[in-house]
Amino acid sequence: MKVSAILGSPRKEGVTSTIAKTFMAQAKEMGAETNIYFLNYMDFQGCQGCQVCKTKKESCILKDDLTPVLEDLQASDIIVFATPVYFWDVTGQFKSFFDRTWSLVKPDYKTNPSPVRIPKGKKALLITSQGDVEEKHHEVSKKYAGFLSMYGFDTQTIRAFGMAEVHKDNMDFCLTQAKKIADDMLKK
């Protein structure tokens, strides 16, 4: 089993990174091959809107540090997508990456019963965090979970909120959730 994590936080030890790394450690302990990508430390461009992936190729024409990440989206059995919520949306790093997943959508996606170039049967974990203590900004998680569903992923979500200050109980709960979801996903 292959598991990849795409981390959109600018901080390697931030909340979403920590939760994702807990999931990945559990997956590795269960025998999975794991890859972790820290977007903030990669050299890549956002989508150029060139549409070559719809007219001439079946992949993104750009060749940069995101090339293996996009390939892993197709090769991995489980993918972890993790990003903090900044200013009511995902980080810029994550948004630039996610725009590039447009290359995985087929040209006839509106009418094709299999609209993406990602093999069916994959699982995803979407992890978002926010500093606000109230459980709001859920629309960000809903939006990206919706995209992942459109891409064919069976998606679970962990939303960490109230993380601006140290809330040990909230973080402990999220870490426990990450381990449990890893157990569930890898056993099935």
C-alpha positions as CSV (number, residue, x, y, z in Angstrom):
1,M,0.0,0.0,0.0
2,K,1.3,3.4,-0.9
3,V,0.4,6.6,1.1
4,S,1.4,10.1,0.2
5,A,0.9,13.3,2.1
6,I,0.8,16.8,0.6
7,L,1.4,19.4,3.2
8,G,0.4,23.0,2.5
9,S,1.5,24.6,5.7
10,P,4.5,26.9,5.6
11,R,5.6,25.4,8.9
12,K,6.9,21.8,9.1
13,E,5.9,21.6,12.7
14,G,2.6,23.4,12.4
15,V,-0.8,21.9,13.4
16,T,-1.8,20.4,10.0
17,S,1.7,19.1,9.4
18,T,1.8,17.5,12.9
19,I,-1.6,15.8,12.4
20,A,-0.6,14.6,8.9
21,K,2.7,13.3,10.2
22,T,0.9,11.3,12.9
23,F,-1.3,9.7,10.3
24,M,1.8,8.9,8.1
25,A,3.7,7.4,11.1
26,Q,0.8,5.1,11.8
27,A,0.5,4.2,8.1
28,K,4.2,3.4,8.0
29,E,4.0,1.3,11.2
30,M,1.2,-0.7,9.5
31,G,3.5,-1.4,6.6
32,A,2.7,1.3,4.0
33,E,5.2,2.9,1.8
34,T,5.0,6.6,2.6
35,N,6.0,9.9,0.9
36,I,5.6,13.4,2.4
37,Y,5.7,16.5,0.3
38,F,6.2,19.9,2.0
39,L,4.9,22.3,-0.6
40,N,6.5,25.3,1.0
41,Y,10.0,23.8,0.4
42,M,9.3,22.9,-3.3
43,D,10.0,24.9,-6.4
44,F,6.9,25.0,-8.6
45,Q,4.5,27.2,-10.5
46,G,0.8,27.4,-10.3
47,C,-1.4,26.4,-13.2
48,Q,-0.7,28.4,-16.4
49,G,-4.2,28.0,-17.8
50,C,-2.6,26.8,-21.1
51,Q,-5.1,23.9,-21.5
52,V,-2.4,21.6,-23.0
53,C,-3.5,18.9,-20.5
54,K,-6.9,19.1,-22.3
55,T,-5.8,19.4,-25.9
56,K,-2.4,17.7,-26.5
57,K,-1.3,15.8,-23.4
58,E,-2.8,13.8,-20.5
59,S,-0.6,15.5,-17.9
60,C,0.6,18.9,-16.9
61,I,3.1,20.3,-19.4
62,L,5.1,22.0,-16.6
63,K,8.0,20.1,-15.3
64,D,9.0,21.1,-11.8
65,D,8.9,19.8,-8.2
66,L,5.1,19.1,-8.5
67,T,5.6,16.6,-11.3
68,P,6.3,13.6,-9.0
69,V,3.5,14.8,-6.6
70,L,0.9,14.8,-9.5
71,E,2.2,11.3,-10.5
72,D,1.8,10.1,-6.8
73,L,-1.8,11.3,-6.8
74,Q,-2.4,8.6,-9.5
75,A,-0.1,5.9,-7.9
76,S,-0.9,6.2,-4.2
77,D,-3.8,4.3,-2.6
78,I,-4.3,6.9,0.1
79,I,-3.5,10.6,-0.1
80,V,-3.4,13.1,2.8
81,F,-4.1,16.7,1.9
82,A,-3.3,19.1,4.8
83,T,-3.5,22.9,5.0
84,P,-4.2,25.5,7.5
85,V,-7.0,28.0,6.8
86,Y,-5.6,31.5,6.3
87,F,-8.0,34.4,5.5
88,W,-11.0,32.0,5.0
89,D,-9.2,29.8,2.5
90,V,-6.3,27.3,2.1
91,T,-2.7,28.6,2.0
92,G,-1.3,30.0,-1.2
93,Q,1.0,27.0,-1.4
94,F,-1.8,24.6,-1.3
95,K,-4.0,26.6,-3.7
96,S,-1.2,26.7,-6.3
97,F,-0.7,23.0,-6.0
98,F,-4.4,22.2,-6.1
99,D,-4.9,24.4,-9.2
100,R,-2.3,22.1,-10.9
101,T,-4.6,19.1,-10.3
102,W,-6.7,20.5,-13.1
103,S,-4.3,18.5,-15.3
104,L,-5.9,15.3,-13.9
105,V,-9.4,16.3,-15.1
106,K,-10.3,14.9,-18.6
107,P,-11.3,17.3,-21.3
108,D,-14.9,15.9,-21.4
109,Y,-15.3,15.9,-17.6
110,K,-18.8,17.4,-17.8
111,T,-20.2,14.4,-19.7
112,N,-17.7,11.6,-19.0
113,P,-18.8,9.1,-16.3
114,S,-15.2,8.8,-15.4
115,P,-14.2,12.5,-15.4
116,V,-10.6,12.3,-14.0
117,R,-7.3,10.6,-14.8
118,I,-7.1,9.2,-11.3
119,P,-7.8,5.5,-10.9
120,K,-11.0,4.7,-8.9
121,G,-11.0,3.4,-5.4
122,K,-8.6,5.8,-3.8
123,K,-9.0,7.2,-0.3
124,A,-8.2,10.7,1.0
125,L,-7.8,12.4,4.3
126,L,-8.3,16.2,4.2
127,I,-6.9,18.0,7.2
128,T,-7.6,21.6,7.9
129,S,-6.8,23.8,10.9
130,Q,-7.6,27.3,12.0
131,G,-6.7,29.5,14.9
132,D,-10.3,30.6,15.6
133,V,-11.8,28.9,18.6
134,E,-15.2,28.7,17.0
135,E,-16.0,25.9,14.6
136,K,-16.5,28.2,11.6
137,H,-14.9,28.4,8.2
138,H,-16.2,24.9,7.6
139,E,-17.0,25.9,4.0
140,V,-13.3,25.7,3.2
141,S,-13.2,22.0,4.2
142,K,-16.5,21.4,2.5
143,K,-15.3,22.9,-0.8
144,Y,-12.1,20.9,-1.0
145,A,-13.8,17.7,0.2
146,G,-16.2,18.3,-2.7
147,F,-13.3,18.6,-5.1
148,L,-11.8,15.4,-3.8
149,S,-15.2,13.7,-4.2
150,M,-15.4,14.9,-7.8
151,Y,-12.0,13.4,-8.3
152,G,-13.3,10.1,-7.0
153,F,-11.7,10.0,-3.6
154,D,-13.5,8.4,-0.7
155,T,-12.7,11.3,1.7
156,Q,-12.6,11.7,5.4
157,T,-11.9,15.0,7.1
158,I,-10.2,16.2,10.3
159,R,-10.9,19.8,11.2
160,A,-8.8,21.4,13.9
161,F,-10.0,24.7,15.2
162,G,-9.0,26.8,18.2
163,M,-5.3,26.2,17.4
164,A,-4.1,29.8,17.7
165,E,-3.3,29.2,21.3
166,V,-2.1,25.9,22.7
167,H,-5.3,23.8,23.2
168,K,-3.8,20.5,24.2
169,D,-7.2,18.8,24.4
170,N,-8.1,19.8,20.8
171,M,-4.7,18.7,19.4
172,D,-4.7,15.4,21.3
173,F,-8.2,14.7,19.9
174,C,-7.0,15.4,16.3
175,L,-3.9,13.2,16.8
176,T,-6.0,10.4,18.1
177,Q,-8.4,10.8,15.1
178,A,-5.5,10.7,12.7
179,K,-4.3,7.4,14.1
180,K,-7.8,5.9,14.1
181,I,-8.4,7.0,10.5
182,A,-5.1,5.5,9.4
183,D,-6.0,2.2,11.1
184,D,-9.4,2.2,9.4
185,M,-8.1,3.2,6.0
186,L,-5.2,0.7,5.9
187,K,-7.2,-2.2,7.3
188,K,-9.9,-2.0,4.6
